Amino acid sequence: MFKNYLKTAFRTLKKNVGFTAINVFGLALGLATCLLIVFYVVDELSYDKFNTKADRIYRANMQIKFGGIDQTYASSPAPLGATFQNDYPEVERACRLLQRGGYNVKKGNQVIHENRVVLADSTLFDVFTLPMVAGDPKKALVEPHTVVITESTAKRYFNTTQAVGKTFTFDERELYKVTGVIRDLPKQSHFHYDFFVSMASAQESKENAWFSNNFNTYVLLKPGVDAKKFEAKFPALMRKYAGPQLQDILHLNFDSFESAGNRYQLSLAPLKDIHLKSNLMSELDHNGNIQYVYIFGAVAIFILLIACVNFMNLSTARSANRAREVGVRKVLGSRRKSLIAQFLSESIMVTFLATVIAMLIAYFLLPVFNNISGKAMELSVGSLVWLVPALLLTVLVIGFLAGSYPAFFLSAFQPIDVLKGKLSSGFKGGMLRSSLVVFQFFISITLIIGTLVIYNQLKYIQNKDLGYNRSQVLVVHGVYDLGAQSKVFRDEVKQLPGVMGVTMTGFLPTSDYRNSSSVFQERALDPKKAVLAQTWVVDDSYLSTLGIKLTKGRNFSSQMPTDSAAMIVNETAAKLMGVKDPLNKPMYLPMDNMAKTFKEYHIVGVIKDFNFASLRNNVTPVILMYGENTGALSVKVNAANITALMGMIKDKWKSIKPGKEFEYTFMDEDFDSSYRAEQRMGTIFIIFTSLTIIIACLGLFGLAAYSAEQRTKEIGIRKVLGANVAAIVGMLSKDFIKLVAIAIVIAVPVAWFAMQQWLQGFAYRQNIQWWVVVLAAVSAVLIAFITISFQSIKAALANPVRSLKNE
């Protein structure tokens, strides 16, 4: 019996090959797109879950509100880890990570700058699941000047994973012994390092400084511990340990400090939430965004729904033509359950075929999608464990829903009514199909508006006046490796033809190199007269090279020895000071963590605010101080042949440091990388929106063909009576265009609200323009009309004699 159902289903589908192809291709395209998005979402949600104790691991965050600024940091004080482990029985283990900005590692005659270096406590392997292939995890990071490396790093430097006992030369002077080799960290980790250096090597790790937040501290809670209850103990912890230092520095107790509106609070962030829900200062890596997961998850559901709607629409539309077949089958003795089984088997067969094709499309497009999304996803045996059952369930559900209308509705009719044609009028209204078409174009128009808004915001970001000029600025990294020769390199580069300006400092608007300090307006260090600001050390060429404008006062000058105690503040810092004219105002900067000593400065200039951080955030105070910093060399170039100039700069570098790799970027590229997630999202959105429109148009194309087929006799009569092609096309198109118009009315407010919520994530944003809505609406109408017109014109040009004869 089942074999007969399949054979009959195959013949029926073959007979209507055009509609079958549209059904299969539309559904396959929707399923393939949905699969790719599901892979992306699953990958994003799987971060840090490779840790076997992930449910019990938390990171300590610090929220600081002081000096007019309120910020939360992913870092915490040095003594916090030991305090957790020694004083709180809830904590099983604590571990700290400390970023140092990388090391220069010697390999033969070559010096390689390794950025993926971090200092770690010896408890690292008790907290995180980092399987070791060589060495003892209990002893690996106990001693100073020891290091644990990854497998790929061991192979890169020693051509073997058995590297325990071998040594590295860091920064051309310090020897570090390899005490362990671990497997490469999974891609789904919120930090990625190749070198884990013993924390015992860092002097600052032993300091009892509760107001210096440089360490990323993690705790492993004991089984059964309630994190919220444990977190409730933190205020008492801060009062006990940070309170005495607060008293020494500002001569305030914690109650007075907080009553003045300040805050210095500790909190916990679950490890599994860090990648998607944490974008704080001092993160160990660039994290994702849960908002994008929600958006893409919704898009996947919408695309799958549109594909299913297409399938259901065409299935129900074609079922009208089979009413007479149902009547004949019933007259010949077919039972209702046999008819139901027949219709469902056809529907499930089409769905299964579409699913197989979708799997193949997704498999071959996965590398392309990885390239666009910046991922490294792959189909593994583990993926198939959940994917195959999910797809089989999808086949059954979609097949059943699409086949349920003809199966249960048609099979219930009386044969005499069907054969007399009394049901034909029941298929002309098509309220269900009309509703589904509206739904399809509602989704399509919403996505079109969303894509246009995202594109508009990205364009706004790229063209916004940031307060500095990043165009044609070459940034040479690691200039500090040149030592005393760094000034020589700077001066020689400055003399090259095509060089417009040179500044030497690692503090750049597009860099992650930051330094935050509290600066006081009074010698008594009154917190009410404090400004929490970025304090950057720059030279006298900084402003001119980067095109930062002075609004008051003057620039630094190498001809003025007193400028060693001079400051230039941005407009935001000047505003927070609450003074009418900040020029020549004294400012006091603590020179150590306990503020036992401080240095007096005087403000010599005020600069226009510039965006040194993401445009998601407002500009915060910046204070520039005159001095020497060799973190990087920024070169403003204006050469017709930048390649030749680059070669000359590289030659200068090699002549001073022949074994050291020449590393550089361009400032505009560094800026763009800060918004890579948004750029990728925009690209993916454009692709998915295009696919959604294609899928919707496939369904509309099929329905238009069905509508034209159903009205063949009417079209023939109208042509005989003198109707022209335009009139017939208009007649066939207007009903569908009305449905698109209804979809526009529903989609516009929904899309407007959704994108307004997305834009709230940017402190600097472009409002949704009126033309975005108009363009989306016009595009939807044009796309629908073009799709419908193909079938309408074909029907209008048909010979009326033939159509009437066939009827």
C-alpha positions, 0 to 999 in steps of 0.5 A: 500500500505504501509503495503504491502511495509513493508511486502515485505521488511520484507520478502526480509530482512529475505531471506538474513538474513546474510547480514541483520545481518551484516548491522544491527549490523554494523550500530547499533555499529557505531550509538551507538559509535557515541551516546556515543561520542555525549553525551561526547561532549554535556556534555563538551560544556554545562559547566557553561551554567546553569547560567542564565546570563552566556552570560554576565559573564566574568573572569578577567585574568592577563598576566605578563611578567617580569623577563624573564617569560611570564605567564597568570593567572586566578587570579587578584588583590584584589581591582579589583572587587570593582574598576570594580563595583564602576568606570565602569557603564558597570559592573552590579556586580563583585564577587571575589573567593579566595582559601585558601587550605581548612579548618579542620571542626569539626564533633563531636569528628572527625576532617575532612579536607575539600578541597572544600572551597572558600571565596566569596563576598556577590555578589556571588548570583547576578553573578552566578545562585546558587539556595538557599533552605534555607536562604536569598541570599542578606544577606548570605555572608555579615557578617564576619565568615558566610558560605553558604553550599551545600545541601549534605554538610548540610545533611552530617553534620546536617542530614537536609537541614534546617541548617541556624543558625547552626555553624561550628568550622573551624581549631579548633578555629573559629566559622562560622555561616551557613547563607544559603544552596544552591543546589549542584553545577552541574557537568558542572561547572568550580568550585566545592565547598561545603563551600562558606565562607564570603570574609569579613573574609579575611583581604587580601581582603581589601588590596589595593595591585595591584601586588598581584594576588590571587583573581579570579574576575568575572564581570557581564556586563550589557545587551548590553555591548560590552566586547571588548569595555569594555576590551579596557579600561583596559590599562588606568585602570592599569595605574591609579591604578597599576601605582602609586604602580609600581612607588613606587616599581620599580621607573618606570612609565608604559610606561618605564615598557612596553618599557623594554619588560615587561607586566602587562595586564588585559583581560576578558575570557567569562565564557562559554569558561573557561572549554574548553579554559582556562588552566592557572595558578591559575585555580579553578579546572582542566579544559577540552580541546577544542582540545579533543572535536574537536578530539572526535567530528571528531571521532564520525563523522568518525565512523558514516560515516564508519557505513553508508558506510558499510550499503550503500556498502552492500545495493548497492552490494546486489541490483545487485542481484535484477536487475532481480526482478526489471525486472520481477516487471516492466513486471508485471506492477509495476511503477517506484515510487512503486519500489522506495518506496519498496527499500527505505522502506527496507532501512529505516526499517533496519536503524530504527531497527539498531537505536533502537539497538544502543539506547539500546547499548548506554544506557547500556554502558553509565555507563562503558563509564562514568567510562572510561571518568571520567564523570557522564552523564545520559540520562534525559528527557531533553536529549530526547528532542533533542535526539529523533528528531535527531535519527529520522532524522538520520534514514530518512537520512541514510535510504534514502542515503543507499536505493537511489542507488537501488531505483533510479538506478535500477528502471530506467532500461528497463525490456528487458535489465535486463532480457537479463542480459545486466546489469551484467557487470555494477556491476563488476566495483564497482567504488563507492564501491571501493571508499567507502572501501578506505574511510573506511580504510583511517579513520581506519588507521588514527585512528590507527596511532593516537592511537599509537602516543598518547600511545607513548607520554603517555609512554614517559611522564611516563618514562621521567627523570623529574629531581626528583625521585617520586618512592615510595614517600609517601606524608602525607598531612595536617601536619600543623594540628599537630602544634608544634608536626609536628617536633615530627611526622617528627622525629618519622617517620624518625626513622621507619624501611624502611624509606629512607628519610623524608622532610617536606614542601608543595612545591612539584613537584606534588603539586598545592601548589605554590608561585611566587615572583620577585627576584632581583639581585640588591638592587635598584630593577632594573627590568632588573635584576629581575627573576620571579620565584617559591620561595619554602621554603624547609628543608635540606632533600628536595634534598636527599629525592626527588633525586634532583641533585646539579650541583654546590655548596652545599645543605642547612645545619641545622648546618649553621645558615647563611643558613636562608638567603641562596638560591638554584636556578635551572639551568633555574633561573641561566641562566636568571641571565646572570652571569657565576657563580651564587654562592655567588651572592646576591639576594633581595626578597621583603618581602611585596606587596609594596616592602617597605622591602626586605631581602638579600640572597646569592646563595649557590647552583645550582640544575639540572632543574626538571619538577615541572609542566606539561610537556606541558610547559617548566621548569621555574625558581625555587628558594629554600629557607631554612626554615620551611613549614609544608604543607606536609611530604614526606617520601621515603620508601624502605620496602618489606611490605609497608602496614605494614610501612603505618600502623606504620606511621598512628599509629604515626599520631593517637597518636599525633592527634587522631581525625584528619583524616590521609590523604596521597597519593603517589607521582607517583599517584599524577604525573599520575593524572596530565595527567589523561585527556591524559590517558583517551583520550588514553583509549577512543581512543583505544576503538573507534579505535577498534570499527572503525576497527570492523565496517570496517571489517564487511563491508569488510566481507560482500563485500568479501562474495558478491564478492565470490558469484558473482564469483562462476562460475569463481572459479568453472572453475578455480578449474576444470582447476587445480587452488589451494586454495592459488591461488584462495584466492590470486585472491579474495583478491588482489583487496581489498588489493589494496584498503587498500594500497591506503588508507594507502598512503592517511592516512599516511600524514593526520595522521602525520600532525594531530598528529604533531599538537596534540604533539605541546601542549607538550613542551616535546614530543616524535617525531612520530617514523617510526615504528608507520606508518609501524605498522599501515600499516601492521596492516591494511593489516593483518586485511583486509586480515584475514577478506577477507580470511575467505570468500575467503577460504570458496569459494575456498574449495567449490565443483566446480561441485556444483557451476557450476551446480547451475550456 
